[in-house]
């Protein structure tokens, strides 16, 4: 299993929106960055990801699961753009802010710390465990 981070503006698509989709989940559509798209191409059903609220909150707020591997993004006819489907698994007991992540020396190499603009990014096993511990949330 691999771990990922999915960033979204909460006023556009937030954690509550993701939860409302239930087990059916939702496409992680609209990604127009080749590197982020390529990460989605690497995802497998069952992989887990952090759901991250960008903009003002800048916090990991939940855990999602990949439920469909990369396929054509339904929001465009351009076949360069693909997406995966994800469903909510559980919220974080305590959201973990970007500032908290940046203050943890063991997370200094995390993609989020070094490329916070990338909307879909990998998370290492160690980073996954540390962030879950910081948020008092079962990995």
N, C-alpha and C positions, 0 to 999 in steps of 0.2 A: 504494500500500500504506500502511496505517496501522499504528501501533504501540500496544500496550496493556500493562497490568500486571494480572496475576491473583494475588490473595492467597489463601493457604490455610494453615491450621494444619497443620504437618507430621505431628502425631499423628493427625489426621483424614484428610487426603489430602496426601501429600507428593510430592516430586519422584520418588522411586523408584516410587510407585504410578502416577504419570503415565507414566513410562517403561515400566512393565510392561504398559500397555495397547497399546503398539506403534502401528502405523499406524492401527489402528481408533480410537484416541483414546478420549475420554470426554466426556460432557456436563459442562459447568461449571454444575452444578445447585445448587439451594438458595439462590440469591441472592434476598434479600427486601428489596432497597433499590431504589427507583424509578430513582434516578440511575444506579446500576450496571447495572440492567436496560436502561435506555435506551442506555447505551454499548454493550451487547451487541447491541442492535438496529442499531447503526451499523456493526458489524463485517462484513467481507467474507471469503470464503474466500481464504486466502493471507496474510491479515494475520498479523503476528507479535506475540508478547507475552513479557514477562518472567514467569517463574514465581517468585513471591515467597513465602518461608516467613515467616509471621508468628509471633507469640508470642515465644518466647525468642530464636530465631535472627535474626529480622528481617533477612533477606538475600535478594537476587536470586540464585537458584541455577541457573536454566536458561532456555532459550528454547523457547516453544511456538508452534504454528501453528494458526490457526483453520481447521477442516476442514468445518464445517457452520455455516451462518448461523442466526440466531435462530429458535427454534422453541419449542413448548410444553415447559416443564420437566416431565419425567416424574415428578418427585417430588411433584407437586401436581395437583389437578384445577382449581385456581384459574387461569383463563385470563389473569390479569394477569401471571403469572410465566413468563418465557421464559429460554432459555439458548442458548449456542453449544456446539459440540463442539470440543475442542482435542486436539492430539497433541504429544508431546515432540519437539523437534528436536535439541537438544544441551544438555549441561550447561555451566555456566560453569566455566572452568578455575579461577578463583578467585572464590568467592562475594563479592558486594559488599553490605556491610552498610548498614543505614539510617544509622548514624552516619557512615560514609564518604560516603554520598550527601549528608547534611546538611552535611558539611564542604566540599563542592565548591561554590564560589560560583556556578558556571555552572548549578547545579541548584536554586538557591534558589526558583525558580518551579514546580518539579515538583510535580504533584498529591500524590505520595507524601509530600513534605516538608510540605505545607500541609493535607492531609486524609488522614492515614495510616490512618483507619478505613475508608475506602471500599474495598470488596473488588475492584472492577473499575474501572480508570481508564485514561484516555488517556496516552500518552507521546509527546512531540514527536520529530521526526527528530533534532534536536540532542541531546536527552536520551538517546535510544536509543544514539547513537554514543558519547557520553561514558561511559555506564554499561557498555557493551560493552568499551570501552577499559580502564576501571577493572578489569574482570574478566578482562582478557587473553583475550577471547572474540570470535570472528569474528561480526560483526553479521549 
